[in-house]
């Protein structure tokens, strides 16, 4: 039997093509598995963030909020700031210089923070906070762990959140405590009704 060079070359090409197709299929399957695993982790892992927010019920007051926006329990939550943060930083244009933060969860950490759970504390007012940190952006690095789930190991996470005060400049600091305003209006109505009964 005579095997030509052309036949050998065609056989090698077919073999190489099969091998290449197998490698591509393996690569696609690996990527699909990684994507599915990532999607699964986003459905079950915690995700802790920190941000500044205006207090709608207290005009001019700014809060610091630590929140687990993920779907899993966050454990051993710790914080590291690129610069010190102030505490009780109250005042406006003539605000006194506040002291650096000496207590609270940012310094002491949080043993566990459930899904949707928050730690909210009063940070101060624009003038007092701005006098301490100015226009600087402070990066807060948050580290925490997720639970082991079935065959999957516990995960470790790191999130960096920028904290600043400059963006609050010129924002609306009017009183939005609608519950308080509604109570005032009801009291006025009650006073009028009571006065009308007295006069009759």
C-alpha positions as a Markdown table, in Angstrom:
| # | Residue | x | y | z |
|---|---|---|---|---|
| 1 | Unk | 0.0 | 0.0 | 0.0 |
| 2 | Unk | 1.4 | 3.4 | -1.0 |
| 3 | Unk | 0.6 | 6.4 | 1.2 |
| 4 | Unk | 1.2 | 9.7 | -0.6 |
| 5 | Unk | 2.6 | 12.8 | 1.0 |
| 6 | Unk | -0.6 | 14.6 | 0.2 |
| 7 | Unk | -2.6 | 12.0 | 2.1 |
| 8 | Unk | -0.3 | 12.3 | 5.2 |
| 9 | Unk | -0.6 | 16.1 | 5.1 |
| 10 | Unk | -4.4 | 15.9 | 4.9 |
| 11 | Unk | -4.5 | 13.5 | 7.8 |
| 12 | Unk | -2.2 | 15.8 | 9.9 |
| 13 | Unk | -4.4 | 18.8 | 9.1 |
| 14 | Unk | -7.5 | 16.9 | 10.2 |
| 15 | Unk | -5.9 | 15.9 | 13.4 |
| 16 | Unk | -4.7 | 19.4 | 14.1 |
| 17 | Unk | -8.2 | 20.8 | 13.4 |
| 18 | Unk | -9.8 | 18.3 | 15.8 |
| 19 | Unk | -7.3 | 19.2 | 18.4 |
| 20 | Unk | -7.8 | 23.0 | 17.9 |
| 21 | Unk | -11.6 | 22.6 | 18.0 |
| 22 | Unk | -11.2 | 20.6 | 21.2 |
| 23 | Unk | -9.1 | 23.3 | 22.8 |
| 24 | Unk | -11.5 | 26.1 | 21.8 |
| 25 | Unk | -14.4 | 24.1 | 23.2 |
| 26 | Unk | -12.5 | 23.6 | 26.5 |
| 27 | Unk | -11.7 | 27.3 | 26.6 |
| 28 | Unk | -15.3 | 28.3 | 26.0 |
| 29 | Unk | -16.5 | 25.8 | 28.7 |
| 30 | Unk | -13.9 | 27.2 | 31.2 |
| 31 | Unk | -14.9 | 30.8 | 30.5 |
| 32 | Unk | -18.6 | 29.9 | 30.9 |
| 33 | Unk | -17.9 | 28.2 | 34.2 |
| 34 | Unk | -16.0 | 31.2 | 35.5 |
| 35 | Unk | -18.8 | 33.5 | 34.4 |
| 36 | Unk | -21.5 | 31.4 | 36.0 |
| 37 | Unk | -19.4 | 31.2 | 39.2 |
| 38 | Unk | -19.0 | 34.9 | 39.3 |
| 39 | Unk | -22.7 | 35.4 | 38.8 |
| 40 | Unk | -23.4 | 33.0 | 41.6 |
| 41 | Unk | -21.1 | 34.8 | 43.9 |
| 42 | Unk | -22.7 | 38.1 | 43.2 |
| 43 | Unk | -26.0 | 36.6 | 44.2 |
| 44 | Unk | -24.8 | 35.3 | 47.6 |
| 45 | Unk | -21.8 | 37.4 | 48.6 |
| 46 | Unk | -21.8 | 40.5 | 50.8 |
| 47 | Unk | -20.8 | 43.9 | 49.5 |
| 48 | Unk | -20.1 | 46.6 | 52.1 |
| 49 | Unk | -19.8 | 50.3 | 51.2 |
| 50 | Unk | -19.6 | 53.6 | 53.0 |
| 51 | Unk | -20.9 | 56.9 | 51.8 |
| 52 | Unk | -21.9 | 60.4 | 53.0 |
| 53 | Unk | -25.6 | 61.4 | 52.8 |
| 54 | Unk | -27.7 | 64.4 | 53.7 |
| 55 | Unk | -30.1 | 63.9 | 56.7 |
| 56 | Unk | -33.6 | 64.6 | 55.3 |
| 57 | Unk | -35.0 | 65.2 | 58.8 |
| 58 | Unk | -32.3 | 67.5 | 60.1 |
| 59 | Unk | -31.4 | 70.4 | 57.9 |
| 60 | Unk | -27.7 | 70.8 | 57.1 |
| 61 | Unk | -26.7 | 67.6 | 58.9 |
| 62 | Unk | -24.6 | 65.1 | 57.0 |
| 63 | Unk | -24.4 | 61.5 | 57.9 |
| 64 | Unk | -21.9 | 58.7 | 57.3 |
| 65 | Unk | -23.6 | 55.5 | 56.3 |
| 66 | Unk | -22.0 | 52.0 | 56.3 |
| 67 | Unk | -24.3 | 49.6 | 54.4 |
| 68 | Unk | -24.1 | 46.0 | 53.2 |
| 69 | Unk | -25.8 | 46.2 | 49.8 |
| 70 | Unk | -24.9 | 42.6 | 49.0 |
| 71 | Unk | -27.0 | 39.5 | 49.7 |
| 72 | Unk | -24.8 | 37.7 | 52.1 |
| 73 | Unk | -23.6 | 38.2 | 55.7 |
| 74 | Unk | -20.4 | 40.3 | 55.9 |
| 75 | Unk | -18.0 | 39.2 | 58.6 |
| 76 | Unk | -14.9 | 40.8 | 60.2 |
| 77 | Unk | -15.6 | 44.2 | 58.5 |
| 78 | Unk | -12.7 | 46.5 | 58.9 |
| 79 | Unk | -11.9 | 50.0 | 57.6 |
| 80 | Unk | -8.7 | 51.8 | 56.7 |
| 81 | Unk | -8.8 | 55.5 | 55.7 |
| 82 | Unk | -6.2 | 57.2 | 53.5 |
| 83 | Unk | -6.5 | 60.3 | 55.8 |
| 84 | Unk | -8.2 | 60.8 | 59.2 |
| 85 | Unk | -11.9 | 61.6 | 59.3 |
| 86 | Unk | -13.4 | 64.1 | 61.6 |
| 87 | Unk | -16.1 | 63.4 | 64.1 |
| 88 | Unk | -18.8 | 65.8 | 65.5 |
| 89 | Unk | -17.7 | 68.4 | 62.8 |
| 90 | Unk | -20.4 | 71.0 | 63.3 |
| 91 | Unk | -20.6 | 74.5 | 62.2 |
| 92 | Unk | -20.9 | 76.7 | 59.1 |
| 93 | Unk | -18.5 | 79.3 | 57.7 |
| 94 | Unk | -17.0 | 80.0 | 61.1 |
| 95 | Unk | -16.9 | 76.4 | 62.2 |
| 96 | Unk | -14.3 | 75.4 | 64.8 |
| 97 | Unk | -11.7 | 72.8 | 63.7 |
| 98 | Unk | -13.1 | 69.3 | 64.6 |
| 99 | Unk | -11.1 | 66.6 | 66.2 |
| 100 | Unk | -10.1 | 63.4 | 64.4 |
| 101 | Unk | -12.4 | 60.4 | 64.8 |
| 102 | Unk | -11.6 | 58.4 | 67.9 |
| 103 | Unk | -14.5 | 56.0 | 68.2 |
| 104 | Unk | -17.1 | 54.2 | 66.2 |
| 105 | Unk | -17.2 | 51.3 | 63.7 |
| 106 | Unk | -14.8 | 52.9 | 61.2 |
| 107 | Unk | -12.0 | 52.5 | 63.9 |
| 108 | Unk | -13.3 | 49.5 | 65.7 |
| 109 | Unk | -14.7 | 47.5 | 62.8 |
| 110 | Unk | -18.0 | 45.5 | 62.7 |
| 111 | Unk | -18.0 | 41.8 | 63.6 |
| 112 | Unk | -21.0 | 41.0 | 61.3 |
| 113 | Unk | -23.3 | 43.0 | 59.0 |
| 114 | Unk | -26.3 | 41.3 | 57.6 |
| 115 | Unk | -27.8 | 41.8 | 54.1 |
| 116 | Unk | -29.3 | 45.3 | 53.9 |
| 117 | Unk | -28.0 | 46.2 | 57.3 |
| 118 | Unk | -26.7 | 49.7 | 58.0 |
| 119 | Unk | -24.7 | 51.7 | 60.6 |
| 120 | Unk | -25.7 | 55.3 | 60.3 |
| 121 | Unk | -24.1 | 58.0 | 62.4 |
| 122 | Unk | -24.1 | 61.8 | 62.4 |
| 123 | Unk | -20.9 | 63.1 | 60.8 |
| 124 | Unk | -21.5 | 66.9 | 61.2 |
| 125 | Unk | -22.3 | 69.9 | 59.0 |
| 126 | Unk | -20.8 | 71.1 | 55.8 |
| 127 | Unk | -18.8 | 73.9 | 57.3 |
| 128 | Unk | -17.3 | 71.8 | 60.1 |
| 129 | Unk | -16.4 | 68.8 | 57.8 |
| 130 | Unk | -15.0 | 71.0 | 55.1 |
| 131 | Unk | -12.8 | 72.9 | 57.5 |
| 132 | Unk | -11.2 | 69.5 | 58.5 |
| 133 | Unk | -10.8 | 67.8 | 55.1 |
| 134 | Unk | -11.2 | 70.6 | 52.6 |
| 135 | Unk | -11.7 | 69.5 | 49.0 |
| 136 | Unk | -9.7 | 66.3 | 49.6 |
| 137 | Unk | -11.1 | 62.9 | 48.7 |
| 138 | Unk | -10.4 | 60.3 | 51.3 |
| 139 | Unk | -10.3 | 56.7 | 50.2 |
| 140 | Unk | -11.8 | 54.3 | 52.7 |
| 141 | Unk | -10.7 | 50.7 | 52.1 |
| 142 | Unk | -13.2 | 48.2 | 53.5 |
| 143 | Unk | -12.2 | 44.5 | 54.0 |
| 144 | Unk | -14.7 | 41.8 | 54.9 |
| 145 | Unk | -15.3 | 38.1 | 54.5 |
| 146 | Unk | -18.3 | 36.1 | 53.1 |
| 147 | Unk | -19.6 | 32.8 | 54.3 |
| 148 | Unk | -18.6 | 29.4 | 53.0 |
| 149 | Unk | -21.4 | 28.1 | 50.8 |
| 150 | Unk | -21.7 | 24.4 | 50.1 |
| 151 | Unk | -18.6 | 23.3 | 48.2 |
| 152 | Unk | -17.4 | 26.9 | 47.7 |
| 153 | Unk | -14.9 | 28.4 | 50.2 |
| 154 | Unk | -15.5 | 31.6 | 52.2 |
| 155 | Unk | -14.5 | 34.6 | 50.2 |
| 156 | Unk | -12.5 | 37.7 | 51.1 |
| 157 | Unk | -13.4 | 41.1 | 49.7 |
| 158 | Unk | -11.9 | 44.5 | 49.5 |
| 159 | Unk | -13.8 | 47.6 | 48.4 |
| 160 | Unk | -12.4 | 51.2 | 48.1 |
| 161 | Unk | -15.0 | 54.0 | 48.7 |
| 162 | Unk | -14.1 | 57.7 | 48.1 |
| 163 | Unk | -15.5 | 60.0 | 50.8 |
| 164 | Unk | -15.6 | 63.8 | 50.3 |
| 165 | Unk | -17.6 | 66.8 | 51.3 |
| 166 | Unk | -17.1 | 69.3 | 48.4 |
| 167 | Unk | -20.0 | 68.0 | 46.4 |
| 168 | Unk | -22.4 | 69.0 | 49.2 |
| 169 | Unk | -21.5 | 72.7 | 48.6 |
| 170 | Unk | -24.6 | 74.7 | 47.7 |
| 171 | Unk | -27.0 | 71.8 | 48.0 |
| 172 | Unk | -30.4 | 72.2 | 49.5 |
| 173 | Unk | -30.3 | 72.2 | 53.3 |
| 174 | Unk | -33.9 | 73.1 | 53.8 |
| 175 | Unk | -36.0 | 71.3 | 56.4 |
| 176 | Unk | -37.5 | 68.2 | 54.8 |
| 177 | Unk | -38.9 | 66.7 | 58.0 |
| 178 | Unk | -42.4 | 66.3 | 56.6 |
| 179 | Unk | -43.6 | 64.3 | 59.6 |
| 180 | Unk | -42.7 | 67.2 | 61.9 |
| 181 | Unk | -44.3 | 69.7 | 59.5 |
| 182 | Unk | -47.5 | 67.6 | 59.3 |
| 183 | Unk | -47.6 | 67.5 | 63.1 |
| 184 | Unk | -47.3 | 71.3 | 63.3 |
| 185 | Unk | -50.1 | 71.7 | 60.8 |
| 186 | Unk | -52.4 | 69.3 | 62.7 |
| 187 | Unk | -51.7 | 71.1 | 65.9 |
| 188 | Unk | -52.6 | 74.4 | 64.2 |
| 189 | Unk | -55.9 | 72.9 | 63.0 |
| 190 | Unk | -56.6 | 71.5 | 66.5 |
| 191 | Unk | -55.9 | 74.9 | 68.0 |
| 192 | Unk | -58.3 | 76.6 | 65.6 |
| 193 | Unk | -61.0 | 74.0 | 66.2 |
| 194 | Unk | -60.6 | 74.2 | 70.0 |
| 195 | Unk | -60.7 | 78.1 | 69.8 |
| 196 | Unk | -63.9 | 77.9 | 67.8 |
| 197 | Unk | -65.6 | 75.6 | 70.4 |
| 198 | Unk | -64.6 | 78.0 | 73.1 |
| 199 | Unk | -66.1 | 80.9 | 71.3 |
| 200 | Unk | -69.4 | 79.2 | 70.6 |
